Amino acid sequence: MRTRFYRRAASILLATALALSCSSSFAYAYSAPNESDLDNHQTYRNHDGETVHSPAHSRSGEVPDGATAQCRDGTWSFSRHRSGTCSRHGGVAAWR
């Protein structure tokens, strides 16, 4: 009887940990990109009301500071949340 209780408690804790790790409230820490390495300097407001750099190509060919994903069109995204990232750039090719 006691073993069943511990297994059930372990299952609940595992499910809770997975739910918290997959939470949509996760946000990447923002690091401002080096503007001189980017081909555009536009920004947008995300759903939190924060100003974020728009996806851009890197002039050096290196991953820009603060990039969180590479879009399928080759631009780098600086999105703070996964939802909507690269939505106008063919979707996400790879997360960082």
MOPAC internal coordinates of N, CA, C and O (Angstrom, degrees):
PM7 1SCF
backbone

  N    0.0000 0     0.00 0     0.00 0    0    0    0
  C    1.4595 1     0.00 0     0.00 0    1    0    0
  C    1.5399 1   110.52 1     0.00 0    2    1    0
  O    1.2310 1   120.44 1   135.47 1    3    2    1
  N    1.3159 1   116.77 1   -44.53 1    3    2    1
  C    1.4580 1   121.66 1  -178.67 1    5    3    2
  C    1.5350 1   110.69 1   -64.93 1    6    5    3
  O    1.2310 1   120.38 1   141.92 1    7    6    5
  N    1.3387 1   116.87 1   -38.08 1    7    6    5
  C    1.4617 1   120.94 1   179.28 1    9    7    6
  C    1.5251 1   111.12 1   -62.37 1   10    9    7
  O    1.2310 1   120.05 1   139.35 1   11   10    9
  N    1.3126 1   117.51 1   -40.65 1   11   10    9
  C    1.4613 1   121.66 1   178.52 1   13   11   10
  C    1.5306 1   110.36 1   -62.62 1   14   13   11
  O    1.2310 1   120.40 1   140.05 1   15   14   13
  N    1.3268 1   116.83 1   -39.95 1   15   14   13
  C    1.4724 1   121.18 1   178.65 1   17   15   14
  C    1.5253 1   110.51 1   -61.33 1   18   17   15
  O    1.2310 1   120.58 1   134.06 1   19   18   17
  N    1.3489 1   116.50 1   -45.94 1   19   18   17
  C    1.4645 1   120.17 1  -178.59 1   21   19   18
  C    1.5317 1   111.87 1   -66.58 1   22   21   19
  O    1.2310 1   120.25 1   142.35 1   23   22   21
  N    1.3146 1   117.12 1   -37.65 1   23   22   21
  C    1.4638 1   120.05 1   177.00 1   25   23   22
  C    1.5204 1   110.88 1   -65.04 1   26   25   23
  O    1.2310 1   120.46 1   137.87 1   27   26   25
  N    1.3076 1   116.73 1   -42.13 1   27   26   25
  C    1.4748 1   120.97 1   178.86 1   29   27   26
  C    1.5208 1   110.37 1   -64.65 1   30   29   27
  O    1.2310 1   120.49 1   136.36 1   31   30   29
  N    1.3440 1   116.66 1   -43.64 1   31   30   29
  C    1.4657 1   120.43 1   178.96 1   33   31   30
  C    1.5249 1   110.55 1   -63.31 1   34   33   31
  O    1.2310 1   120.31 1   139.08 1   35   34   33
  N    1.3253 1   117.02 1   -40.92 1   35   34   33
  C    1.4663 1   120.54 1   178.09 1   37   35   34
  C    1.5251 1   111.01 1   -64.05 1   38   37   35
  O    1.2310 1   120.22 1   140.07 1   39   38   37
  N    1.3274 1   117.18 1   -39.93 1   39   38   37
  C    1.4701 1   121.04 1   178.23 1   41   39   38
  C    1.5263 1   111.32 1   -63.20 1   42   41   39
  O    1.2310 1   120.57 1   138.21 1   43   42   41
  N    1.3120 1   116.51 1   -41.79 1   43   42   41
  C    1.4646 1   120.79 1   179.77 1   45   43   42
  C    1.5203 1   110.35 1   -65.93 1   46   45   43
  O    1.2310 1   120.04 1   137.06 1   47   46   45
  N    1.3238 1   117.54 1   -42.94 1   47   46   45
  C    1.4697 1   120.90 1   178.89 1   49   47   46
  C    1.5263 1   110.99 1   -64.00 1   50   49   47
  O    1.2310 1   120.16 1   138.90 1   51   50   49
  N    1.3125 1   117.30 1   -41.10 1   51   50   49
  C    1.4538 1   120.88 1   178.53 1   53   51   50
  C    1.5268 1   111.07 1   -64.39 1   54   53   51
  O    1.2310 1   120.38 1   135.70 1   55   54   53
  N    1.3079 1   116.87 1   -44.30 1   55   54   53
  C    1.4671 1   120.90 1   178.83 1   57   55   54
  C    1.5251 1   110.95 1   -62.51 1   58   57   55
  O    1.2310 1   120.53 1   139.50 1   59   58   57
  N    1.3179 1   116.60 1   -40.50 1   59   58   57
  C    1.4677 1   120.66 1   178.22 1   61   59   58
  C    1.5189 1   110.93 1   -64.48 1   62   61   59
  O    1.2310 1   120.17 1   135.69 1   63   62   61
  N    1.3286 1   117.29 1   -44.31 1   63   62   61
  C    1.4698 1   121.18 1   179.37 1   65   63   62
  C    1.5262 1   110.90 1   -61.89 1   66   65   63
  O    1.2310 1   120.33 1   137.66 1   67   66   65
  N    1.3289 1   116.98 1   -42.34 1   67   66   65
  C    1.4679 1   120.00 1   178.54 1   69   67   66
  C    1.5190 1   111.73 1   -65.59 1   70   69   67
  O    1.2310 1   120.33 1   139.19 1   71   70   69
  N    1.3151 1   116.97 1   -40.81 1   71   70   69
  C    1.4651 1   120.75 1   179.25 1   73   71   70
  C    1.5220 1   110.81 1   -63.22 1   74   73   71
  O    1.2310 1   120.30 1   139.00 1   75   74   73
  N    1.3132 1   117.02 1   -41.00 1   75   74   73
  C    1.4673 1   120.42 1  -179.79 1   77   75   74
  C    1.5201 1   111.14 1   -69.80 1   78   77   75
  O    1.2310 1   120.04 1   143.74 1   79   78   77
  N    1.3217 1   117.54 1   -36.26 1   79   78   77
  C    1.4583 1   119.68 1  -179.42 1   81   79   78
  C    1.5206 1   111.78 1   -72.57 1   82   81   79
  O    1.2310 1   119.69 1   157.01 1   83   82   81
  N    1.3216 1   118.19 1   -22.99 1   83   82   81
  C    1.4644 1   122.68 1  -179.94 1   85   83   82
  C    1.5205 1   112.26 1   -99.69 1   86   85   83
  O    1.2310 1   120.39 1  -169.38 1   87   86   85
  N    1.2943 1   116.87 1    10.62 1   87   86   85
  C    1.4557 1   121.81 1  -175.54 1   89   87   86
  C    1.5202 1   111.19 1   -61.08 1   90   89   87
  O    1.2310 1   120.53 1   -38.66 1   91   90   89
  N    1.3158 1   116.58 1   141.34 1   91   90   89
  C    1.4641 1   120.85 1   179.14 1   93   91   90
  C    1.5229 1   111.98 1   -74.67 1   94   93   91
  O    1.2310 1   120.01 1   173.70 1   95   94   93
  N    1.3217 1   117.58 1    -6.30 1   95   94   93
  C    1.4537 1   119.87 1  -179.68 1   97   95   94
  C    1.5213 1   111.72 1   -83.71 1   98   97   95
  O    1.2310 1   119.92 1   178.07 1   99   98   97
  N    1.3306 1   117.75 1    -1.93 1   99   98   97
  C    1.4499 1   121.01 1   179.05 1  101   99   98
  C    1.5182 1   109.31 1   -62.52 1  102  101   99
  O    1.2310 1   120.78 1   -43.59 1  103  102  101
  N    1.3117 1   116.11 1   136.41 1  103  102  101
  C    1.4560 1   120.75 1   177.04 1  105  103  102
  C    1.5182 1   109.36 1  -135.28 1  106  105  103
  O    1.2310 1   120.78 1   -41.64 1  107  106  105
  N    1.3208 1   116.11 1   138.36 1  107  106  105
  C    1.4535 1   120.80 1   175.87 1  109  107  106
  C    1.5233 1   109.49 1   -71.50 1  110  109  107
  O    1.2310 1   120.95 1   -33.04 1  111  110  109
  N    1.3148 1   115.79 1   146.96 1  111  110  109
  C    1.4610 1   120.11 1   173.24 1  113  111  110
  C    1.5337 1   106.72 1   -69.58 1  114  113  111
  O    1.2310 1   120.27 1   -42.88 1  115  114  113
  N    1.3099 1   117.09 1   137.12 1  115  114  113
  C    1.4560 1   119.94 1  -176.14 1  117  115  114
  C    1.5164 1   110.98 1   -93.04 1  118  117  115
  O    1.2310 1   121.13 1   -47.79 1  119  118  117
  N    1.3065 1   115.45 1   132.21 1  119  118  117
  C    1.4555 1   123.22 1   175.13 1  121  119  118
  C    1.5229 1   106.37 1  -127.52 1  122  121  119
  O    1.2310 1   120.26 1   -56.28 1  123  122  121
  N    1.3009 1   117.11 1   123.72 1  123  122  121
  C    1.4670 1   120.95 1  -177.31 1  125  123  122
  C    1.5306 1   110.16 1   -65.69 1  126  125  123
  O    1.2310 1   120.30 1   -48.95 1  127  126  125
  N    1.3256 1   117.04 1   131.05 1  127  126  125
  C    1.4702 1   120.09 1   179.08 1  129  127  126
  C    1.5280 1   111.79 1   -74.15 1  130  129  127
  O    1.2310 1   121.04 1   -20.36 1  131  130  129
  N    1.3186 1   115.62 1   159.64 1  131  130  129
  C    1.4581 1   122.33 1   174.63 1  133  131  130
  C    1.5286 1   107.07 1   -77.15 1  134  133  131
  O    1.2310 1   120.47 1   -74.35 1  135  134  133
  N    1.3066 1   116.72 1   105.65 1  135  134  133
  C    1.4768 1   121.97 1  -175.05 1  137  135  134
  C    1.5207 1   112.90 1   -58.56 1  138  137  135
  O    1.2310 1   119.46 1   148.03 1  139  138  137
  N    1.3215 1   118.63 1   -31.97 1  139  138  137
  C    1.4659 1   120.24 1  -177.22 1  141  139  138
  C    1.5240 1   112.22 1   -68.61 1  142  141  139
  O    1.2310 1   119.65 1   163.08 1  143  142  141
  N    1.3409 1   118.27 1   -16.92 1  143  142  141
  C    1.4621 1   121.65 1   179.82 1  145  143  142
  C    1.5290 1   112.44 1   -94.76 1  146  145  143
  O    1.2310 1   119.75 1   179.22 1  147  146  145
  N    1.3273 1   118.09 1    -0.78 1  147  146  145
  C    1.4595 1   121.05 1  -176.06 1  149  147  146
  C    1.5189 1   111.71 1  -109.22 1  150  149  147
  O    1.2310 1   120.78 1   -29.77 1  151  150  149
  N    1.3363 1   116.11 1   150.23 1  151  150  149
  C    1.4598 1   120.21 1  -177.48 1  153  151  150
  C    1.5250 1   113.98 1   -87.74 1  154  153  151
  O    1.2310 1   119.57 1   172.43 1  155  154  153
  N    1.3354 1   118.42 1    -7.57 1  155  154  153
  C    1.4657 1   119.93 1   172.76 1  157  155  154
  C    1.5201 1   108.54 1  -142.80 1  158  157  155
  O    1.2310 1   121.28 1   -19.04 1  159  158  157
  N    1.3057 1   115.16 1   160.96 1  159  158  157
  C    1.4633 1   120.42 1  -174.40 1  161  159  158
  C    1.5256 1   111.31 1  -128.73 1  162  161  159
  O    1.2310 1   121.17 1  -149.48 1  163  162  161
  N    1.3310 1   115.36 1    30.52 1  163  162  161
  C    1.4550 1   120.58 1  -179.61 1  165  163  162
  C    1.5290 1   110.60 1   -85.78 1  166  165  163
  O    1.2310 1   121.46 1   -21.85 1  167  166  165
  N    1.3267 1   114.81 1   158.15 1  167  166  165
  C    1.4598 1   120.93 1   177.62 1  169  167  166
  C    1.5235 1   109.16 1  -134.28 1  170  169  167
  O    1.2310 1   120.73 1   -10.66 1  171  170  169
  N    1.3192 1   116.21 1   169.34 1  171  170  169
  C    1.4595 1   121.94 1   174.49 1  173  171  170
  C    1.5169 1   108.25 1  -145.50 1  174  173  171
  O    1.2310 1   120.71 1   -15.15 1  175  174  173
  N    1.3221 1   116.25 1   164.85 1  175  174  173
  C    1.4699 1   121.42 1   175.91 1  177  175  174
  C    1.5224 1   108.07 1   -99.74 1  178  177  175
  O    1.2310 1   120.75 1   -53.04 1  179  178  177
  N    1.3410 1   116.17 1   126.96 1  179  178  177
  C    1.4624 1   119.06 1   178.79 1  181  179  178
  C    1.5242 1   109.96 1   -84.07 1  182  181  179
  O    1.2310 1   120.12 1     1.24 1  183  182  181
  N    1.3297 1   117.38 1  -178.76 1  183  182  181
  C    1.4661 1   120.02 1  -175.45 1  185  183  182
  C    1.5265 1   112.89 1   -69.96 1  186  185  183
  O    1.2310 1   119.77 1   171.09 1  187  186  185
  N    1.3324 1   118.04 1    -8.91 1  187  186  185
  C    1.4732 1   121.64 1   173.15 1  189  187  186
  C    1.5277 1   111.49 1   -90.30 1  190  189  187
  O    1.2310 1   120.60 1   176.22 1  191  190  189
  N    1.3362 1   116.45 1    -3.78 1  191  190  189
  C    1.4540 1   120.68 1  -178.64 1  193  191  190
  C    1.5169 1   113.29 1    85.18 1  194  193  191
  O    1.2310 1   120.09 1  -170.39 1  195  194  193
  N    1.3424 1   117.42 1     9.61 1  195  194  193
  C    1.4574 1   121.61 1  -179.30 1  197  195  194
  C    1.5288 1   110.48 1   -90.13 1  198  197  195
  O    1.2310 1   120.52 1   -32.81 1  199  198  197
  N    1.3055 1   116.62 1   147.19 1  199  198  197
  C    1.4556 1   121.81 1   176.07 1  201  199  198
  C    1.5162 1   108.92 1   -83.76 1  202  201  199
  O    1.2310 1   121.03 1   -52.92 1  203  202  201
  N    1.3345 1   115.63 1   127.08 1  203  202  201
  C    1.4652 1   122.10 1  -177.45 1  205  203  202
  C    1.5239 1   108.36 1  -128.88 1  206  205  203
  O    1.2310 1   120.37 1   -36.49 1  207  206  205
  N    1.3246 1   116.91 1   143.51 1  207  206  205
  C    1.4625 1   121.35 1   177.72 1  209  207  206
  C    1.5211 1   109.12 1   -66.39 1  210  209  207
  O    1.2310 1   120.34 1   -42.84 1  211  210  209
  N    1.3138 1   116.96 1   137.16 1  211  210  209
  C    1.4694 1   122.02 1   176.84 1  213  211  210
  C    1.5252 1   109.99 1   -70.23 1  214  213  211
  O    1.2310 1   119.91 1   -24.13 1  215  214  213
  N    1.3396 1   117.77 1   155.87 1  215  214  213
  C    1.4650 1   119.73 1   176.59 1  217  215  214
  C    1.5271 1   110.80 1   -54.64 1  218  217  215
  O    1.2310 1   121.06 1   -38.42 1  219  218  217
  N    1.3316 1   115.58 1   141.58 1  219  218  217
  C    1.4625 1   121.06 1  -176.70 1  221  219  218
  C    1.5209 1   110.12 1  -149.65 1  222  221  219
  O    1.2310 1   121.23 1   -23.67 1  223  222  221
  N    1.3312 1   115.25 1   156.33 1  223  222  221
  C    1.4618 1   121.14 1   172.58 1  225  223  222
  C    1.5235 1   108.82 1   -83.20 1  226  225  223
  O    1.2310 1   120.96 1   -32.82 1  227  226  225
  N    1.3097 1   115.77 1   147.18 1  227  226  225
  C    1.4549 1   122.13 1   175.86 1  229  227  226
  C    1.5224 1   108.65 1   -88.68 1  230  229  227
  O    1.2310 1   119.81 1   -51.80 1  231  230  229
  N    1.3178 1   117.97 1   128.20 1  231  230  229
  C    1.4649 1   121.35 1   179.82 1  233  231  230
  C    1.5216 1   111.77 1   -71.64 1  234  233  231
  O    1.2310 1   120.51 1   148.65 1  235  234  233
  N    1.3370 1   116.62 1   -31.35 1  235  234  233
  C    1.4663 1   120.69 1  -177.83 1  237  235  234
  C    1.5258 1   112.77 1   -82.18 1  238  237  235
  O    1.2310 1   120.58 1   165.02 1  239  238  237
  N    1.3321 1   116.50 1   -14.98 1  239  238  237
  C    1.4563 1   120.18 1  -175.12 1  241  239  238
  C    1.5207 1   112.68 1    85.59 1  242  241  239
  O    1.2310 1   120.26 1   174.81 1  243  242  241
  N    1.3156 1   117.11 1    -5.19 1  243  242  241
  C    1.4667 1   122.38 1   178.21 1  245  243  242
  C    1.5224 1   109.91 1   -90.42 1  246  245  243
  O    1.2310 1   120.78 1   -16.69 1  247  246  245
  N    1.3279 1   116.12 1   163.31 1  247  246  245
  C    1.4635 1   121.11 1   175.89 1  249  247  246
  C    1.5312 1   107.91 1   -70.06 1  250  249  247
  O    1.2310 1   119.53 1   -56.26 1  251  250  249
  N    1.3262 1   118.50 1   123.74 1  251  250  249
  C    1.4705 1   120.68 1  -179.76 1  253  251  250
  C    1.5314 1   111.67 1   -68.91 1  254  253  251
  O    1.2310 1   120.67 1   -28.27 1  255  254  253
  N    1.3189 1   116.33 1   151.73 1  255  254  253
  C    1.4615 1   121.57 1   174.14 1  257  255  254
  C    1.5214 1   108.88 1   -57.83 1  258  257  255
  O    1.2310 1   120.50 1   -44.21 1  259  258  257
  N    1.3041 1   116.64 1   135.79 1  259  258  257
  C    1.4589 1   121.32 1   175.65 1  261  259  258
  C    1.5164 1   115.25 1    84.30 1  262  261  259
  O    1.2310 1   119.53 1   177.89 1  263  262  261
  N    1.3452 1   118.50 1    -2.11 1  263  262  261
  C    1.4609 1   120.62 1   179.71 1  265  263  262
  C    1.5256 1   109.78 1   -68.15 1  266  265  263
  O    1.2310 1   120.53 1   -43.81 1  267  266  265
  N    1.3305 1   116.60 1   136.19 1  267  266  265
  C    1.4587 1   121.18 1   179.69 1  269  267  266
  C    1.5256 1   112.46 1  -110.27 1  270  269  267
  O    1.2310 1   120.13 1   162.33 1  271  270  269
  N    1.3275 1   117.36 1   -17.67 1  271  270  269
  C    1.4671 1   121.17 1   179.64 1  273  271  270
  C    1.5189 1   109.59 1  -159.94 1  274  273  271
  O    1.2310 1   121.26 1   -24.10 1  275  274  273
  N    1.3292 1   115.20 1   155.90 1  275  274  273
  C    1.4542 1   119.62 1   170.42 1  277  275  274
  C    1.5143 1   107.47 1  -107.05 1  278  277  275
  O    1.2310 1   121.03 1   -49.35 1  279  278  277
  N    1.3202 1   115.63 1   130.65 1  279  278  277
  C    1.4590 1   121.38 1  -179.89 1  281  279  278
  C    1.5259 1   109.52 1   -82.10 1  282  281  279
  O    1.2310 1   120.86 1   -17.63 1  283  282  281
  N    1.3342 1   115.95 1   162.37 1  283  282  281
  C    1.4638 1   120.65 1  -178.58 1  285  283  282
  C    1.5201 1   113.23 1   -66.22 1  286  285  283
  O    1.2310 1   120.26 1   159.03 1  287  286  285
  N    1.3297 1   117.12 1   -20.97 1  287  286  285
  C    1.4720 1   119.16 1   177.79 1  289  287  286
  C    1.5309 1   112.01 1   -87.04 1  290  289  287
  O    1.2310 1   120.15 1  -174.77 1  291  290  289
  N    1.3417 1   117.32 1     5.23 1  291  290  289
  C    1.4626 1   121.30 1   177.28 1  293  291  290
  C    1.5163 1   114.88 1    94.25 1  294  293  291
  O    1.2310 1   119.78 1   171.45 1  295  294  293
  N    1.3222 1   118.02 1    -8.55 1  295  294  293
  C    1.4589 1   119.92 1   177.67 1  297  295  294
  C    1.5252 1   109.78 1   -77.10 1  298  297  295
  O    1.2310 1   121.15 1   -19.69 1  299  298  297
  N    1.3015 1   115.41 1   160.31 1  299  298  297
  C    1.4675 1   122.52 1   176.93 1  301  299  298
  C    1.5137 1   109.15 1  -105.47 1  302  301  299
  O    1.2310 1   120.53 1   -46.96 1  303  302  301
  N    1.3272 1   116.59 1   133.04 1  303  302  301
  C    1.4555 1   122.41 1  -179.96 1  305  303  302
  C    1.5221 1   110.28 1   -98.59 1  306  305  303
  O    1.2310 1   121.12 1   -33.15 1  307  306  305
  N    1.3135 1   115.46 1   146.85 1  307  306  305
  C    1.4678 1   122.41 1   178.21 1  309  307  306
  C    1.5233 1   109.83 1  -117.00 1  310  309  307
  O    1.2310 1   121.27 1  -155.59 1  311  310  309
  N    1.3081 1   115.18 1    24.41 1  311  310  309
  C    1.4535 1   122.72 1  -176.65 1  313  311  310
  C    1.5257 1   111.56 1   -58.10 1  314  313  311
  O    1.2310 1   120.72 1   -34.79 1  315  314  313
  N    1.3208 1   116.23 1   145.21 1  315  314  313
  C    1.4630 1   121.45 1   177.90 1  317  315  314
  C    1.5206 1   111.75 1   -91.14 1  318  317  315
  O    1.2310 1   119.87 1   162.55 1  319  318  317
  N    1.3360 1   117.86 1   -17.45 1  319  318  317
  C    1.4642 1   123.22 1  -178.97 1  321  319  318
  C    1.5197 1   109.21 1  -132.39 1  322  321  319
  O    1.2310 1   120.37 1   -27.38 1  323  322  321
  N    1.3112 1   116.90 1   152.62 1  323  322  321
  C    1.4656 1   120.70 1   180.00 1  325  323  322
  C    1.5272 1   112.31 1   -70.95 1  326  325  323
  O    1.2310 1   120.25 1   146.87 1  327  326  325
  N    1.3083 1   117.14 1   -33.13 1  327  326  325
  C    1.4543 1   120.91 1  -177.02 1  329  327  326
  C    1.5295 1   110.87 1   -63.61 1  330  329  327
  O    1.2310 1   120.28 1   -57.77 1  331  330  329
  N    1.3133 1   117.08 1   122.23 1  331  330  329
  C    1.4536 1   121.87 1   177.13 1  333  331  330
  C    1.5164 1   115.13 1    85.11 1  334  333  331
  O    1.2310 1   119.92 1   176.22 1  335  334  333
  N    1.3147 1   117.76 1    -3.78 1  335  334  333
  C    1.4637 1   120.81 1  -178.46 1  337  335  334
  C    1.5240 1   110.14 1   -60.92 1  338  337  335
  O    1.2310 1   120.33 1   -48.70 1  339  338  337
  N    1.3142 1   116.98 1   131.30 1  339  338  337
  C    1.4732 1   125.20 1   177.93 1  341  339  338
  C    1.5242 1   112.56 1    61.73 1  342  341  339
  O    1.2310 1   120.02 1  -157.50 1  343  342  341
  N    1.3203 1   117.57 1    22.50 1  343  342  341
  C    1.4697 1   120.18 1  -175.07 1  345  343  342
  C    1.5275 1   112.95 1   -62.20 1  346  345  343
  O    1.2310 1   119.26 1   151.98 1  347  346  345
  N    1.2876 1   119.03 1   -28.02 1  347  346  345
  C    1.4735 1   121.51 1   178.43 1  349  347  346
  C    1.5257 1   111.68 1  -106.04 1  350  349  347
  O    1.2310 1   121.34 1  -163.89 1  351  350  349
  N    1.3330 1   115.05 1    16.11 1  351  350  349
  C    1.4643 1   120.52 1  -177.72 1  353  351  350
  C    1.5301 1   110.98 1  -130.02 1  354  353  351
  O    1.2310 1   120.42 1  -152.77 1  355  354  353
  N    1.3237 1   116.80 1    27.23 1  355  354  353
  C    1.4577 1   121.48 1   175.86 1  357  355  354
  C    1.5147 1   115.24 1    86.04 1  358  357  355
  O    1.2310 1   119.98 1  -174.65 1  359  358  357
  N    1.3184 1   117.65 1     5.35 1  359  358  357
  C    1.4615 1   120.74 1  -179.17 1  361  359  358
  C    1.5184 1   111.50 1    92.33 1  362  361  359
  O    1.2310 1   121.17 1    -2.61 1  363  362  361
  N    1.3166 1   115.38 1   177.39 1  363  362  361
  C    1.4725 1   121.41 1  -177.32 1  365  363  362
  C    1.5189 1   110.34 1   -86.28 1  366  365  363
  O    1.2310 1   120.74 1   -51.21 1  367  366  365
  N    1.3329 1   116.20 1   128.79 1  367  366  365
  C    1.4680 1   121.72 1   174.82 1  369  367  366
  C    1.5240 1   109.48 1   -88.82 1  370  369  367
  O    1.2310 1   120.37 1   140.91 1  371  370  369
  N    1.3387 1   116.89 1   -39.09 1  371  370  369
  C    1.4735 1   120.82 1  -178.14 1  373  371  370
  C    1.5195 1   109.76 1  -157.58 1  374  373  371
  O    1.2310 1   121.19 1   -41.02 1  375  374  373
  N    1.3207 1   115.33 1   138.98 1  375  374  373
  C    1.4788 1   121.28 1   174.91 1  377  375  374
  C    1.5134 1   109.23 1   -91.35 1  378  377  375
  O    1.2310 1   120.75 1   -29.43 1  379  378  377
  N    1.3103 1   116.17 1   150.57 1  379  378  377
  C    1.4644 1   121.67 1   176.31 1  381  379  378
  C    1.4931 1   110.18 1  -104.30 1  382  381  379
  O    1.2310 1   120.10 1   180.00 1  383  382  381

